[in-house]
């Protein structure tokens, strides 16, 4: 039984606790056994989970604007984090599916025209359209200013040429929010954002990418891909601002997903240590085991405090650049340590393919990289500290 006392922290309202309890019950019924149903068919599993999340009403929390199917006018960051933490504790692919519906449509929620919002967001909220966020390129990951994918105006259209890679939901998405260089200014100031339907001529899936925790991932190619100028999100040349604002909403939720993985690992470790007999007593009877469990639990609580501080601050309308970076860095690094410790406690069972802690071991690794690797978070934190120190 996962520890739920954190829901009593002052960061949360009574409604947040109700949300977590209802989702926990729902996830145990609806997604906890997805691997038994779909096996290696990851695409099919993702489509099914998105449909279930939409039917259950959970995707409403990933969309902003009640007119477009959202749960509130603005995305509730604490609700977003609680949903990701709870889903991750049950099934990593369910967390992924939920997160990508939010990240993939977040730019439209924040900066889209009413026509764009009406066209895409209700379908995302209902689980009828799968969204994707296409920013990274073969030579441009954390360095967004190095983007080479270009969009050139031709009358009332833009023509996109170039590639995107590491695109989650690549190959199954119904639409992609794509960032391309439009040349209004050098570097990051000359990038614009566009919504591109998955069936647009000139957009092809150049490669499907297999990773250690399977989920839909692909390299996209744009070859003379014509899209109406009305599909540009926000002003021309403001794509970097659009991308960073979108990531700012969802970066804290990456920390929450890591918490979900870590809490599941601790639960598995506690159950195993309490029942595994060796040398005349249980594994939990050894002081070395007790010390390990204590460190795991303390690390999780420390990461949770940082995570929900950042989520609370954002919901209060405060800047959270430094706080979100601290949360993302600490929660993902801590979860890696907690899960590794759980694998060690299980011994040989911990590395058996398909075992819960073995799956967690594969799930957590990517979180230390995507939406800004740990090293990038360190740079962000230091930059914000130095900026504050230099302020008059």
C-alpha positions in Angstrom: 0.0 0.0 0.0 1.6 3.2 -1.1 2.2 6.0 1.4 -0.5 8.7 0.8 0.3 11.0 3.8 1.8 13.5 1.4 -1.7 14.4 0.2 -2.1 16.0 3.7 0.6 18.6 2.9 -0.5 22.2 2.6 0.3 22.2 -1.1 -2.9 20.4 -1.8 -6.7 21.0 -1.5 -9.3 18.4 -0.6 -10.2 18.1 -4.3 -6.6 17.0 -5.1 -6.9 14.2 -2.6 -10.2 13.1 -4.1 -8.7 13.2 -7.6 -5.8 11.0 -6.5 -8.0 8.4 -4.8 -10.4 8.1 -7.7 -7.6 7.8 -10.2 -5.8 5.2 -8.1 -8.9 3.1 -8.1 -9.5 3.6 -11.8 -5.9 2.8 -12.8 -5.9 -0.4 -10.8 -8.8 -1.6 -12.9 -8.0 0.0 -16.3 -4.3 0.1 -17.0 -2.4 -2.0 -14.5 -2.5 -5.1 -16.7 -1.9 -3.5 -20.1 1.1 -5.6 -20.8 -0.9 -8.8 -20.3 -3.4 -7.6 -23.0 -1.1 -6.1 -25.6 2.2 -7.8 -25.1 4.7 -6.3 -27.6 2.1 -4.2 -29.5 3.2 -0.9 -27.9 1.4 1.2 -30.5 -1.9 -0.6 -29.9 -1.4 -0.3 -26.1 -0.9 3.4 -26.3 -3.9 4.0 -28.5 -6.0 1.9 -26.1 -4.7 3.8 -23.0 -5.4 7.2 -24.6 -8.9 6.1 -25.4 -9.4 4.8 -21.8 -7.9 8.0 -20.3 -10.3 10.1 -22.5 -13.4 8.0 -21.6 -12.4 8.2 -17.9 -12.3 12.0 -18.1 -8.6 12.2 -17.0 -7.3 13.8 -20.2 -9.4 16.9 -19.4 -6.7 17.8 -16.9 -4.1 17.9 -19.6 -6.0 20.5 -21.6 -6.5 24.2 -20.8 -9.9 25.9 -21.3 -13.3 24.5 -20.3 -14.7 25.6 -23.7 -12.4 23.0 -25.3 -13.0 20.2 -22.9 -10.4 21.1 -20.2 -11.1 20.6 -16.5 -10.4 24.2 -15.8 -9.5 27.4 -17.6 -5.8 26.9 -16.8 -4.0 23.7 -16.3 -3.8 22.8 -12.6 -0.1 21.8 -12.2 -0.7 20.0 -8.9 -3.5 17.9 -10.5 -1.2 17.2 -13.5 1.6 16.0 -11.2 -0.7 13.9 -9.1 -2.1 12.2 -12.2 1.3 11.5 -13.6 2.6 10.2 -10.2 -0.4 7.9 -9.8 -0.3 6.6 -13.3 3.5 6.0 -13.2 3.1 4.0 -10.0 0.6 1.7 -11.8 2.0 1.6 -15.4 4.7 3.6 -17.1 3.0 3.5 -20.5 -0.1 5.0 -19.0 1.9 7.9 -17.6 3.6 8.3 -21.0 0.3 8.4 -22.8 -1.2 11.0 -20.5 1.9 13.2 -20.5 2.1 13.3 -24.3 -1.5 14.3 -24.7 -0.7 17.3 -22.5 2.8 18.2 -23.9 1.7 17.6 -27.5 -1.2 19.9 -27.2 0.2 22.3 -24.6 1.3 24.9 -27.1 -2.3 25.1 -28.5 -3.7 25.4 -25.0 -1.3 28.3 -24.2 -0.9 30.1 -27.5 -3.4 28.7 -30.0 -6.0 30.7 -31.8 -9.6 29.9 -30.9 -10.0 28.1 -34.2 -6.9 25.9 -33.4 -8.1 25.2 -29.9 -11.6 24.3 -31.1 -10.2 22.0 -33.8 -7.7 20.1 -31.7 -8.2 20.3 -27.9 -11.7 18.7 -27.5 -10.5 15.7 -29.4 -7.3 15.5 -27.2 -9.4 15.7 -24.1 -11.8 12.9 -25.3 -8.9 10.7 -26.2 -10.0 10.8 -29.9 -6.8 12.4 -31.2 -3.2 11.6 -30.2 -0.8 14.5 -29.9 2.9 14.9 -30.3 5.6 17.6 -29.6 8.3 17.8 -32.3 11.2 19.9 -31.1 14.4 17.8 -31.1 16.5 17.3 -34.2 19.5 15.1 -35.0 21.9 18.0 -34.2 19.6 20.0 -31.9 18.4 18.6 -28.6 18.9 20.9 -25.5 20.4 23.6 -27.8 17.1 24.7 -29.4 18.9 27.6 -31.2 20.6 25.0 -33.4 17.4 23.9 -35.1 17.8 23.4 -38.9 14.2 22.3 -39.9 13.0 25.3 -41.9 9.7 26.8 -42.8 9.5 29.1 -45.8 6.4 31.2 -46.7 4.7 30.7 -50.0 1.6 32.8 -50.3 -0.8 31.8 -47.5 1.2 28.6 -46.7 4.5 27.6 -45.1 6.6 24.9 -46.7 8.5 22.7 -44.1 11.7 20.9 -44.9 14.0 19.0 -42.5 13.9 16.4 -39.8 12.8 15.9 -36.2 13.9 13.0 -34.0 13.2 11.4 -30.6 9.6 12.3 -31.2 7.3 10.6 -28.7 4.1 9.3 -30.3 5.9 9.5 -33.6 4.2 7.2 -36.0 0.8 7.1 -34.3 0.1 10.8 -33.6 -2.9 12.5 -35.3 -1.0 15.8 -35.2 2.4 17.2 -34.3 3.3 20.6 -32.8 6.4 21.3 -34.9 9.1 24.0 -34.3 10.9 25.2 -37.4 13.3 28.0 -38.3 11.5 30.9 -40.1 14.3 33.4 -40.0 12.9 36.5 -38.4 16.1 36.8 -36.3 19.2 34.8 -35.6 19.2 31.8 -33.2 16.3 31.1 -31.0 14.5 34.3 -32.0 13.9 33.1 -35.5 11.8 30.0 -34.8 8.1 29.5 -35.2 5.6 26.8 -34.0 3.1 25.0 -36.2 0.5 22.4 -35.9 0.9 19.7 -38.6 -1.6 16.9 -39.1 -0.1 13.5 -39.3 -1.5 12.8 -42.7 -0.2 16.0 -44.3 1.6 15.2 -47.7 5.4 15.6 -47.3 5.4 14.4 -43.7 6.8 10.8 -43.4 8.0 8.6 -40.7 11.7 8.1 -41.6 12.5 5.7 -38.8 10.8 4.1 -35.8 13.2 4.1 -32.8 13.3 1.3 -30.2 14.3 2.2 -26.7 14.8 0.3 -23.5 11.3 1.2 -22.1 9.2 0.7 -25.2 6.9 3.5 -26.3 6.1 5.0 -29.7 9.2 7.0 -30.8 10.2 8.1 -34.3 12.3 10.3 -36.6 10.1 12.5 -38.8 11.0 13.9 -42.2 9.4 17.0 -43.8 9.9 17.2 -47.6 8.1 20.1 -49.2 5.4 19.8 -46.5 2.8 22.5 -47.1 0.8 23.8 -44.2 -1.6 26.8 -44.1 -0.3 29.9 -42.4 -3.3 29.6 -40.2 -1.7 26.6 -38.5 1.1 28.7 -37.1 0.9 28.8 -33.3 1.6 32.2 -31.8 3.5 35.0 -33.6 6.2 34.4 -36.2 9.6 34.1 -34.6 8.1 33.4 -31.2 8.4 29.6 -31.4 11.2 29.4 -28.7 8.9 31.3 -26.3 6.1 28.9 -27.1 8.3 25.8 -26.6 9.8 27.0 -23.3 6.4 28.0 -21.9 5.0 24.6 -22.8 8.0 22.8 -21.2 7.7 25.0 -18.1 4.2 23.6 -17.5 5.2 20.0 -17.9 8.8 19.8 -16.6 7.5 19.6 -13.0 5.3 16.7 -14.0 8.3 14.8 -15.1 9.5 14.9 -11.5 6.1 13.6 -10.4 6.3 10.7 -12.8 9.7 9.9 -11.3 8.1 10.0 -7.9 5.5 7.5 -9.0 8.2 5.1 -10.2 10.2 5.5 -7.0 7.1 4.9 -4.8 6.3 1.7 -6.6 9.9 0.5 -6.2 9.8 1.2 -2.5 6.5 -0.6 -2.1 7.8 -3.6 -4.0 11.0 -3.5 -1.9 9.1 -3.3 1.4 6.9 -6.2 0.5 9.8 -8.4 -0.6 12.0 -7.5 2.4 9.2 -8.3 4.8 8.6 -11.8 3.5 11.9 -13.0 2.1 13.5 -15.4 4.5 17.2 -15.9 4.8 19.6 -17.0 7.6 16.7 -17.6 10.0 15.0 -14.2 9.6 13.4 -12.0 7.0 15.5 -9.7 4.8 13.9 -6.8 6.6 15.5 -8.0 9.8 19.0 -7.0 8.7 20.2 -3.5 9.6 21.7 -3.1 6.2 18.3 -3.6 4.7 16.7 -1.2 7.1 19.3 1.5 6.3 18.6 1.1 2.6 14.8 1.3 3.1 15.2 4.4 5.2 17.4 6.1 2.6 14.9 5.3 -0.1 11.9 6.7 1.8 13.8 9.8 2.8 15.0 10.5 -0.7 11.4 10.1 -2.0 10.0 12.6 0.5 12.7 15.1 -0.2 12.0 14.9 -3.9 8.3 15.1 -3.4 8.6 18.3 -1.4 10.6 20.0 -4.2 8.2 18.7 -6.8 5.0 19.9 -5.1 6.6 23.1 -4.1 7.2 23.9 -7.7 3.7 22.7 -8.7 2.1 24.9 -6.0 4.2 27.9 -7.0 3.2 27.7 -10.6 -0.5 27.4 -9.6 0.0 30.6 -7.6 1.2 32.3 -10.8 4.8 32.6 -9.6 7.9 32.0 -11.7 9.2 28.4 -11.3 12.1 28.1 -13.6 14.6 27.4 -10.9 12.2 25.4 -8.7 11.0 23.2 -11.6 14.6 22.5 -12.5 15.4 21.6 -8.9 12.4 19.3 -8.8 13.1 17.6 -12.1 16.8 17.0 -11.3 16.3 15.8 -7.8 13.3 13.6 -8.4 14.7 11.8 -11.4 18.1 11.2 -9.9 16.6 10.1 -6.6 14.2 7.7 -8.4 17.1 6.2 -10.3 18.9 5.5 -6.9 15.7 4.1 -5.3 14.9 1.8 -8.1 18.5 0.6 -8.3 18.4 -0.2 -4.6 15.1 -2.1 -5.1 16.6 -4.2 -7.8 19.6 -5.0 -5.5 17.2 -6.0 -2.7 15.5 -8.4 -5.0 18.7 -10.0 -6.1 18.4 -12.3 -9.1 14.6 -11.7 -9.3 15.3 -8.0 -9.8 16.8 -8.5 -13.2 14.3 -11.0 -14.6 12.6 -9.5 -17.7 9.1 -8.3 -16.9 9.5 -8.2 -13.1 8.1 -4.9 -11.7 11.4 -3.5 -10.5 13.1 -4.6 -13.8 10.5 -2.6 -15.7 10.9 0.4 -13.4 14.7 0.2 -13.9 14.2 0.6 -17.7 11.4 3.2 -17.3 13.3 5.6 -15.1 16.5 6.0 -17.2 15.0 8.2 -19.9 13.5 10.6 -17.4 17.0 11.8 -16.5 17.4 12.9 -20.1 14.2 14.1 -21.7 12.7 17.6 -21.2 16.2 18.7 -20.2 18.9 16.3 -19.0 20.1 16.6 -15.4 23.1 18.5 -16.5 20.9 21.1 -18.3 18.8 21.5 -15.1 22.1 22.2 -13.2 22.9 25.0 -15.6 19.4 26.4 -15.3 19.6 26.4 -11.5 23.0 28.0 -11.5 21.9 30.7 -14.1 18.9 31.6 -12.0 21.0 31.8 -8.8 23.6 34.0 -10.5 21.0 36.3 -12.0 19.4 36.8 -8.6 22.8 37.5 -7.0 23.6 40.1 -9.6 20.2 41.9 -9.3 20.4 45.3 -7.6 
